Amino acid sequence: MRKGFLAGLVLLLAGVYLLNLGVYVWDAGLCLGLGLLILGVTLCRVFYPPAPKTVVSAPVPLAEWFATRRKGVWRGVALGLALLVGVLARRKAPESDFTAVLGLWLLALGLFAATLPARVGAPSTLARLGRQEALALSLLLIAALLVRGVALGRVPANFGGDEGTQALLSWQLVERPLGNPFATSWYSVPTLSFLLYGAAMRLFGAGMAGARALSALVGTLTVLTTFLLAREMGGRRVGWAAALVVAFSAYHLHFSRLASNQIFDPLIATLTFWQLWRALYSGVEGETPAAWGWAGLAAGLGWYTYFGARWVTGMVGLFLVWRLLVEPRFWARHRRGLVCLALGWLTMTAPLWIWYAAHPGDLTARASSVSIFASGWLTREMALTGRSALALLGQQFWKAVTAFHLTPDPTFWYYPQAPLLDFISGTLLLVGMVAALLRARWPARGLTLLWFWSTLVLAWVVTENPPSSQRGLLLVPAVALSVGWGVEAIFTALPASPRRKVDWLPRVVGLMLAIMALANLGFYFGVYTPRRTYGNPTAWVATEVARYGAAHPAAGMTYFFGAPFIYWDFGTLAFLLRDQPGMDVLPNEIPEVAAPARFILVPERAGEFTALQARYPGGAVHELRAPDQRLLALIYDWPAP
């Protein structure tokens, strides 16, 4: 060791000497490189001497090595299979059958899940519930399913164009041959979410109600996962308050009744953080509970749904970094679990990353199109209004932060013409925010604050037209948790008096939450639904035309006089009338047709009907009108049946 050190030192001296002379520069560099390498190896041995070899152990047999590391080996195999799935899906022709590829991916997920222990070291949240509380939770879930699942084909009355487009893609994906579930499609949305909706339509029917059925189930399941997360984080009162908010919030209820994948955002988030919380704070030291793996799988699944669910992965990372910095021995206690979480996430998302490697633009295309920076919105607004970037960002922040109390959703995705929360939930949200801020160092409160404020900024502050409701659904569980913290703060600040025989506070709070639930249901079904504002007037016209067409199918080709206001491939018409052929007719044109034919004219082009009828006389006229007798569409079947 001493000779090696001296040799390295001599080489360094020679190299430096040659450099000082300015001659033989390449030789000097070679001497320096060799000298540094030799010195580094020598000093490493000095500073970190090897442990003394007392017993020379025999090589471990392969079978014994595998037995001690079998879970890690099988998880590695699962990840390898997932990567293979991505490669196979990328190489197959788009028109090929992807059933075998999908099956291989499910096998990889099943293989990973099989390595997770059945128990996490402590009774599950559900197992700790008493009989009465379990019964009450079951009744709440039944109620949540009923308010989401009843009359899906009529409430909301309009079937939006985006709903129709997603439903059509979903139905086409599950038709034989099965399409590629590991690609991207409409607005760069991953196709696996369309596969899920298509599978649901196979079960519930390929109509309005069947297309919306999966969303109703996902919304109901979110009530359960919110309860489990909130109860695990804050106890019974927080759990029930949060679950009631999600169960009856008009905002969440509305998107639970749409055939659109935004409703997955709250489910992915609550499921992920519930499992993560179980993994971190189940009271089990030194083992890798199954919850780590399930959290990774759940967070990974979010990458296949709406774009908001992708931020769940970011929040998990930020939360874990925070706990790593403040909790003693965090890495030592949880390193195995963290590796398991990462492997679960990679196994779930690997096929999608193979797709993005070949189509990198799809990864950020949607985010760039709605970002106030990437889309050029901020620059345009500065030029148009003369206001500074800081002032415009302040305006964006104000609209976002007041969405639950003042500023209504400006989009036709919801357009309630009211804030996103009722006054009771809105008040409890503010109380909960103050209570959480005062205890921000507590993990549960800190997670709630991280969840709420980071999502608020990414979903609304830095995107166009805030607060756009379809981008903010990831906030719903954070709002529900905050309401739960508000309820808990009330009980903490107003403790029961030992002199009173009856504690009035639980009854008052329970009455408030009951009024909250009834107010939301009354608003959604009694006030909002009759307005038919969802989907805009175009969706209203298209829905009524589609309903008429489904009840009275055209005998021949349909000629649609809708351009430039609405086209025959509008999502609502394209899905609900997918089996009826049709084509667009441009303004002031009358096509040559062969009988039988159907002509449909929107109100903006109803003036062309006189010339059309003169060209093709003897047909039957049917008018579609709104309840206020406003014309929605004019239908002319020629010749009369």
C-alpha positions in Angstrom: 0.0 0.0 0.0 2.9 2.3 0.9 4.6 1.6 -2.4 1.5 2.3 -4.4 1.0 5.6 -2.6 4.7 6.6 -3.4 4.3 5.5 -7.0 1.2 7.7 -7.4 2.9 10.6 -5.7 6.0 10.3 -8.0 3.7 10.3 -11.1 1.9 13.4 -9.9 5.2 15.2 -9.2 6.4 14.3 -12.7 3.2 15.4 -14.4 3.1 18.7 -12.6 6.8 19.3 -13.3 6.3 18.7 -17.0 3.3 21.0 -17.1 5.3 23.8 -15.4 7.9 23.4 -18.1 5.3 23.5 -20.8 6.7 20.5 -22.5 5.4 17.0 -23.2 1.9 18.1 -22.3 0.3 14.8 -23.3 2.8 12.8 -21.3 2.1 15.1 -18.3 -1.6 14.4 -18.6 -1.0 10.7 -18.7 1.2 10.9 -15.5 -1.4 13.0 -13.7 -4.2 10.6 -14.7 -2.4 7.5 -13.6 -1.1 9.2 -10.4 -4.6 10.3 -9.4 -6.1 6.9 -10.0 -3.4 5.2 -8.0 -3.6 7.7 -5.2 -7.4 7.4 -5.1 -7.4 3.6 -4.9 -4.7 3.7 -2.2 -6.4 6.3 -0.1 -9.7 4.5 -0.4 -8.1 1.4 1.1 -6.5 3.6 3.9 -9.8 5.4 4.8 -12.1 2.4 4.4 -10.1 -0.8 5.2 -11.7 -4.1 4.4 -13.2 -6.1 7.2 -10.8 -8.8 8.5 -11.4 -12.2 6.8 -11.8 -14.7 9.6 -13.7 -17.4 7.8 -13.8 -18.1 4.2 -17.4 -18.9 3.4 -18.3 -21.2 0.6 -20.2 -19.8 -2.4 -24.0 -19.5 -1.7 -25.9 -22.0 -3.8 -28.2 -20.5 -6.4 -31.3 -22.0 -4.8 -30.5 -20.6 -1.4 -29.7 -17.2 -2.8 -33.0 -17.2 -4.7 -34.9 -18.2 -1.5 -33.6 -15.3 0.5 -34.3 -12.8 -2.3 -37.2 -14.3 -4.0 -39.5 -11.2 -3.6 -37.0 -8.9 -5.1 -36.3 -11.3 -7.9 -40.0 -11.7 -8.8 -40.5 -7.9 -8.6 -37.6 -7.5 -11.0 -39.2 -10.1 -13.3 -42.5 -8.2 -13.2 -40.7 -5.0 -14.1 -38.9 -6.8 -17.0 -42.2 -8.1 -18.3 -43.8 -4.6 -18.1 -40.9 -3.2 -20.2 -41.3 -6.1 -22.6 -45.0 -5.2 -22.9 -44.1 -1.6 -23.9 -41.6 -2.8 -26.5 -44.2 -5.3 -28.0 -46.9 -2.7 -28.0 -44.6 -0.2 -29.7 -43.6 -2.6 -32.4 -47.1 -4.0 -33.2 -49.1 -2.5 -36.1 -51.9 -0.2 -34.8 -54.5 -2.4 -36.5 -53.2 -5.6 -34.7 -54.9 -7.3 -31.8 -53.4 -6.3 -28.5 -55.2 -8.8 -26.3 -52.1 -10.9 -25.7 -50.0 -7.7 -24.9 -52.6 -6.6 -22.4 -52.7 -10.0 -20.8 -48.9 -10.0 -20.4 -49.1 -6.7 -18.7 -51.8 -7.9 -16.3 -49.6 -10.9 -15.6 -46.7 -8.6 -14.7 -48.9 -6.6 -12.3 -50.3 -9.8 -10.8 -46.8 -11.1 -10.3 -45.7 -7.9 -8.6 -48.9 -7.9 -6.4 -48.2 -11.5 -5.4 -44.9 -10.5 -3.8 -46.7 -8.1 -1.5 -47.6 -9.6 2.0 -51.2 -10.1 2.7 -50.9 -8.2 6.0 -49.3 -4.8 6.6 -48.4 -5.5 10.2 -51.5 -3.8 11.7 -55.2 -4.2 11.3 -56.6 -2.3 8.3 -58.7 0.8 8.6 -61.8 -1.2 7.8 -61.0 -4.0 10.2 -60.8 -1.4 13.1 -64.4 -0.2 12.4 -67.0 -1.2 14.9 -70.2 -2.9 13.7 -72.3 0.3 13.9 -69.7 2.4 12.1 -69.3 -0.2 9.4 -73.1 -0.3 8.9 -73.2 3.5 8.7 -70.4 3.5 6.1 -72.3 0.9 4.0 -75.4 3.1 4.1 -73.4 6.1 3.1 -71.8 4.3 0.1 -75.3 3.1 -1.0 -76.6 6.6 -0.8 -73.5 7.9 -2.7 -74.1 5.3 -5.4 -77.8 6.1 -5.7 -77.3 9.9 -6.2 -74.6 9.1 -8.8 -76.2 6.2 -10.6 -79.9 6.9 -10.8 -81.2 8.3 -14.2 -77.7 8.5 -15.7 -79.2 8.7 -19.2 -81.2 11.8 -18.2 -79.1 13.7 -15.6 -77.4 15.7 -16.8 -79.7 15.9 -19.8 -77.1 17.0 -22.3 -74.5 14.5 -23.5 -71.4 16.7 -24.0 -69.3 16.6 -27.2 -66.2 15.6 -25.2 -68.2 12.8 -23.5 -69.3 11.5 -26.9 -65.7 11.6 -28.3 -64.3 9.7 -25.3 -67.2 7.2 -25.4 -66.7 6.6 -29.1 -63.0 6.0 -28.7 -63.7 3.7 -25.8 -66.2 1.7 -27.7 -63.9 1.4 -30.8 -61.0 0.4 -28.6 -62.7 -2.7 -27.2 -64.1 -3.8 -30.5 -62.3 -6.7 -32.1 -59.4 -6.6 -32.6 -58.6 -5.0 -29.3 -56.8 -1.7 -29.8 -53.5 -0.6 -28.2 -54.1 0.3 -24.5 -50.5 1.7 -24.1 -50.7 4.6 -26.6 -52.1 8.1 -26.6 -55.1 9.4 -28.5 -57.5 12.3 -28.2 -55.7 15.3 -26.7 -52.8 13.0 -25.9 -54.9 11.1 -23.3 -53.5 7.6 -22.7 -55.8 5.0 -24.2 -56.0 2.7 -21.2 -58.6 4.9 -19.6 -60.7 4.5 -22.8 -60.3 0.8 -22.5 -61.8 0.9 -19.0 -64.8 2.9 -20.2 -65.2 0.6 -23.1 -65.1 -2.5 -20.9 -67.8 -0.9 -18.7 -70.0 -0.2 -21.8 -69.7 -3.9 -22.6 -71.3 -4.6 -19.3 -73.8 -1.6 -19.0 -74.6 -0.9 -22.6 -73.2 1.5 -25.2 -75.6 4.4 -24.6 -75.6 7.5 -22.5 -76.1 5.7 -19.2 -73.7 2.9 -20.0 -71.0 5.4 -21.0 -71.4 7.2 -17.7 -71.7 4.1 -15.5 -68.0 3.7 -14.8 -67.7 7.3 -13.6 -70.6 6.7 -11.1 -68.8 3.7 -9.7 -65.4 5.5 -9.5 -67.1 8.5 -7.8 -68.7 6.2 -5.2 -65.4 4.3 -4.6 -63.8 7.7 -4.0 -66.1 8.3 -1.1 -64.8 5.1 0.5 -61.1 5.8 -0.2 -61.5 9.4 1.1 -63.1 8.0 4.3 -60.3 5.5 4.8 -57.6 8.1 4.2 -59.1 10.8 6.4 -59.9 8.4 9.2 -56.4 7.0 9.1 -54.9 10.5 9.2 -57.3 12.3 11.6 -59.6 9.9 13.3 -63.4 9.3 13.2 -64.7 12.8 13.0 -62.3 13.9 10.2 -63.1 10.7 8.3 -66.8 11.1 8.4 -66.8 14.8 7.6 -64.5 14.3 4.6 -66.5 11.4 3.3 -69.8 13.3 3.6 -68.3 16.2 1.6 -67.2 14.0 -1.2 -70.4 11.9 -1.2 -72.8 14.9 -1.6 -70.7 17.7 -3.1 -72.5 18.9 -6.2 -69.1 19.5 -7.9 -67.9 15.9 -7.4 -71.4 14.5 -8.0 -71.6 16.2 -11.4 -68.4 14.8 -12.7 -69.4 11.4 -11.3 -72.3 11.5 -13.8 -70.2 12.3 -16.9 -68.5 9.9 -19.3 -65.1 11.5 -18.8 -62.0 10.3 -17.1 -61.3 13.4 -14.9 -63.3 11.6 -12.1 -60.3 9.3 -11.7 -58.1 12.1 -10.2 -59.6 12.0 -6.7 -59.7 8.3 -6.6 -56.1 7.9 -7.6 -55.0 10.4 -5.0 -56.9 9.1 -2.1 -56.0 5.5 -2.8 -52.3 6.3 -3.1 -52.1 8.4 0.0 -54.2 6.0 2.1 -51.7 3.2 1.3 -48.7 5.5 1.7 -50.0 6.6 5.1 -50.5 3.0 6.1 -47.0 2.2 5.0 -45.4 5.1 7.0 -47.5 5.2 10.1 -48.9 1.7 10.7 -46.6 1.3 13.6 -44.5 -1.4 12.1 -40.7 -1.0 12.4 -38.2 -2.6 10.0 -40.4 -4.4 7.5 -41.7 -3.6 4.1 -45.5 -3.6 4.3 -47.7 -4.3 1.2 -48.9 -0.8 1.4 -45.7 0.5 -0.1 -46.3 -1.5 -3.2 -49.9 -0.7 -3.5 -49.2 3.0 -3.2 -46.7 2.7 -6.1 -49.2 0.8 -8.3 -52.0 3.3 -7.5 -49.8 6.4 -8.2 -48.6 4.7 -11.5 -52.2 4.0 -12.6 -52.8 7.8 -12.5 -50.5 8.2 -15.5 -53.1 6.4 -17.6 -56.1 8.5 -16.7 -56.6 12.3 -16.7 -53.5 14.5 -16.5 -54.3 15.8 -13.0 -53.7 12.4 -11.5 -50.1 12.6 -12.7 -49.4 15.2 -10.0 -50.1 12.6 -7.4 -46.7 11.1 -8.2 -45.2 14.6 -7.7 -46.9 15.1 -4.3 -45.8 11.7 -3.1 -42.2 12.6 -4.0 -42.4 16.0 -2.2 -44.0 14.5 0.9 -41.4 11.8 1.2 -38.6 14.3 0.7 -40.1 16.4 3.5 -40.3 13.4 5.8 -36.8 12.4 4.9 -35.5 15.7 6.0 -37.3 15.9 9.3 -37.8 12.4 10.6 -34.9 10.6 12.3 -33.6 7.5 10.5 -36.3 7.8 7.9 -34.2 6.2 5.2 -32.9 3.5 7.4 -36.5 2.6 8.5 -38.2 2.8 5.1 -35.6 2.2 2.4 -37.0 -1.2 1.5 -40.5 0.3 1.3 -39.4 3.2 -0.8 -37.7 0.7 -3.3 -40.9 -1.3 -3.3 -43.0 1.8 -4.0 -40.6 2.8 -6.9 -40.7 -0.7 -8.4 -44.5 -0.8 -8.2 -44.8 2.6 -9.9 -42.3 1.6 -12.7 -44.1 -1.7 -13.3 -47.4 0.1 -13.7 -46.0 2.8 -16.0 -43.3 1.1 -17.9 -45.3 0.4 -21.1 -46.4 4.1 -21.2 -42.8 5.3 -20.9 -41.8 3.1 -23.9 -44.5 4.9 -25.9 -43.4 8.3 -24.7 -39.8 7.5 -25.7 -41.0 7.1 -29.3 -43.6 10.0 -29.0 -42.0 12.5 -26.6 -44.3 15.3 -27.7 -47.3 13.5 -26.3 -45.9 13.7 -22.8 -46.3 17.4 -22.4 -48.6 18.4 -25.3 -51.8 18.9 -23.3 -50.1 20.7 -20.5 -48.4 23.0 -22.9 -51.6 23.8 -24.7 -53.3 25.1 -21.5 -50.3 26.6 -19.7 -50.4 30.4 -19.6 -46.6 30.3 -20.3 -46.2 27.6 -23.0 -49.3 28.6 -24.9 -48.3 32.2 -25.2 -51.4 33.4 -23.2 -49.4 35.5 -20.8 -47.6 37.3 -23.5 -50.8 38.0 -25.5 -52.6 39.3 -22.4 -49.7 41.6 -21.5 -49.9 43.0 -25.1 -53.7 43.3 -25.2 -54.3 44.7 -21.7 -51.0 46.6 -21.0 -50.8 44.9 -17.6 -47.7 43.5 -16.1 -47.0 39.7 -15.8 -47.2 40.0 -12.0 -50.6 41.7 -12.2 -51.9 39.0 -14.5 -50.5 36.2 -12.2 -52.2 37.9 -9.3 -55.5 37.9 -11.2 -55.0 34.2 -11.9 -54.3 33.5 -8.3 -57.3 35.4 -7.1 -59.7 33.5 -9.4 -58.2 30.2 -8.3 -58.1 30.8 -4.6 -61.7 32.1 -4.5 -63.1 29.3 -6.6 -64.8 27.6 -3.6 -66.2 30.8 -2.2 -66.7 33.5 -4.9 -65.5 32.9 -8.5 -67.7 30.4 -10.5 -66.5 27.9 -13.0 -66.5 29.7 -16.4 -66.5 26.6 -18.5 -69.4 24.5 -19.9 -67.9 21.4 -18.2 -70.0 22.4 -15.2 -70.9 26.1 -15.2 -72.9 26.1 -12.0 -73.1 30.0 -11.9 -72.1 29.7 -8.2 -68.9 28.9 -6.3 -67.8 25.3 -6.1 -68.7 24.9 -2.5 -71.9 25.6 -0.4 -71.6 28.1 2.4 -71.3 25.5 5.2 -68.5 23.5 3.5 -66.8 26.8 2.5 -66.8 28.0 6.1 -65.5 24.7 7.5 -62.8 24.8 4.7 -61.5 28.1 6.0 -61.5 26.9 9.6 -59.7 23.8 8.6 -57.1 25.7 6.6 -56.3 27.9 9.6 -56.1 24.9 11.9 -53.9 23.1 9.4 -51.5 26.1 9.1 -51.1 26.3 12.8 -50.0 22.7 12.9 -48.3 22.6 9.5 -45.4 20.6 10.9 -47.7 17.6 11.6 -47.5 15.1 8.8 -51.3 14.9 8.2 -51.8 18.7 8.2 -48.7 19.2 6.1 -49.8 16.7 3.5 -53.2 18.5 3.3 -51.6 21.9 2.7 -49.2 20.5 0.2 -52.0 18.8 -1.6 -54.3 21.8 -1.7 -51.9 24.6 -2.6 -49.7 22.8 -5.0 -52.7 21.5 -6.9 -54.4 24.8 -6.9 -51.4 26.4 -8.5 -50.8 23.8 -11.1 -54.5 23.2 -12.0 -55.7 26.8 -12.0 -53.1 29.5 -11.4 -50.8 28.6 -14.3 -53.5 27.5 -16.7 -55.9 29.4 -18.9 -59.4 30.3 -17.8 -59.4 29.5 -14.1 -61.1 28.0 -12.2 -61.9 25.5 -14.9 -63.8 22.8 -13.1 -62.5 19.8 -15.1 -58.9 20.6 -14.1 -59.6 21.0 -10.4 -61.1 17.6 -9.3 -57.8 16.6 -7.7 -58.6 19.3 -5.2 -61.8 17.7 -4.0 -60.2 15.3 -1.4 -57.9 18.0 -0.1 -61.0 20.3 0.4 -62.8 17.4 2.1 -59.8 16.8 4.4 -59.7 20.5 5.2 -63.4 20.5 6.1 -62.6 17.5 8.4 -59.8 19.5 10.1 -62.3 22.3 10.5 -64.8 20.0 12.3 -62.0 18.6 14.5 -60.9 22.2 15.3 -64.4 23.0 16.4 -64.5 20.1 18.8 -61.0 21.0 20.1 -61.9 24.7 20.7 -65.3 23.9 22.2 -64.8 21.0 24.6 -67.8 19.5 26.3 -68.6 20.8 29.7 -68.7 18.2 32.4 -71.7 19.9 34.0 -73.9 19.3 30.9 -75.8 16.0 30.8 -76.2 16.2 27.0 -73.4 17.4 24.8 -75.0 19.7 22.2 -71.9 20.2 20.0 -72.0 16.8 18.1 -75.7 17.3 17.3 -75.1 20.8 16.0 -72.2 19.8 13.8 -74.1 16.7 12.6 -77.0 19.0 11.7 -74.7 21.3 9.8 -73.3 18.4 7.8 -76.8 17.1 7.1 -77.9 20.6 5.9 -74.8 20.7 3.7 -75.6 17.4 2.1 -79.3 18.3 1.4 -78.3 21.7 0.1 -75.9 20.2 -2.4 -78.5 17.6 -3.6 -81.2 20.2 -3.8 -78.9 22.5 -5.8 -77.7 19.9 -8.3 -81.0 18.1 -9.0 -83.4 20.9 -8.3 -81.6 24.1 -9.6 -78.7 23.1 -11.8 -80.0 20.2 -13.7 -83.2 21.9 -15.1 -81.0 24.7 -16.5 -79.3 22.3 -18.9 -76.1 24.5 -19.0 -73.7 21.6 -19.1 -72.1 21.1 -22.5 -73.3 24.4 -23.9 -76.3 24.9 -26.4 -74.5 22.9 -29.0 -74.6 19.8 -26.8 -78.3 20.4 -26.1 -79.1 20.4 -29.9 -76.9 17.4 -30.6 -78.4 15.4 -27.7 -82.0 16.0 -28.8 -81.1 15.2 -32.4 -79.4 12.0 -31.3 -82.3 11.0 -29.1 -84.7 11.5 -31.9 -82.5 9.6 -34.3 -82.2 6.7 -31.9 -85.9 6.5 -31.5 -86.7 7.0 -35.2 -83.7 5.7 -37.2 -83.2 7.2 -40.6 -84.1 5.0 -43.5 -81.2 6.2 -45.6 -78.4 8.8 -45.6 -78.6 11.8 -43.2 -77.7 15.2 -44.6 -76.7 17.5 -41.7 -77.2 21.3 -42.2 -75.1 22.3 -39.2 -71.9 23.8 -40.5 -70.2 26.0 -39.3 -72.0 25.8 -35.9 -72.0 22.0 -35.5 -70.8 19.1 -37.6 -71.9 15.6 -38.1 -68.7 14.2 -36.4 -69.5 16.2 -33.2 -68.8 13.8 -30.4 -72.4 13.5 -29.2 -73.7 12.6 -32.7 -70.7 10.5 -33.6 -71.2 8.2 -30.6 -75.0 8.1 -30.2 -75.7 7.8 -33.9 -72.5 5.9 -34.8 -74.5 3.2 -36.8 -76.3 5.8 -38.9 -74.5 7.2 -42.0 -74.4 10.9 -42.5 -72.6 13.8 -44.0 -72.2 17.6 -43.6 -73.8 20.0 -46.0 -72.2 23.4 -46.3 -74.2 26.7 -46.2 -76.4 27.5 -49.2 -75.8 24.1 -50.8 -78.5 21.5 -51.6 -77.0 18.1 -52.3 -78.1 15.6 -54.9 -79.7 12.8 -52.9 -81.4 9.5 -53.6 -84.5 8.5 -51.7 -84.9 7.8 -48.8 -83.0 10.6 -47.1 -83.1 12.6 -43.9 -82.2 16.3 -43.7 -81.5 17.9 -40.3 -81.2 21.7 -40.0 -80.0 23.6 -36.9 -81.8 26.8 -36.0 -79.0 29.0 -37.5 -79.7 27.4 -40.9 -83.4 26.9 -40.7 -83.9 29.6 -43.4 -82.6 27.2 -46.0 -85.5 24.8 -45.4 -87.8 26.5 -47.9 -85.4 25.9 -50.8 -84.7 22.4 -49.6 -88.4 21.5 -49.5 -89.0 23.0 -52.9 -86.2 20.8 -54.3 -87.5 17.7 -52.5 -91.2 18.1 -51.9 -93.5 15.6 -50.2 -91.4 14.9 -47.1 -92.4 14.8 -43.4 -91.4 17.6 -41.1 -90.6 17.3 -37.4 -89.5 20.1 -35.1 -87.4 19.6 -32.0 -88.1 22.3 -29.5 -86.9 23.2 -26.0 -89.4 23.6 -23.1 -89.6 27.4 -23.9 -90.6 26.5 -27.5 -87.2 27.6 -28.8 -86.3 25.7 -32.0 -83.5 23.2 -31.5 -83.5 21.4 -34.9 -85.7 20.8 -37.9 -85.9 17.3 -39.3 -87.2 16.5 -42.8 -87.6 12.9 -43.9 -88.0 12.6 -47.7 -90.1 11.1 -49.0 -92.6 10.9 -46.1 -92.6 7.4 -44.6 
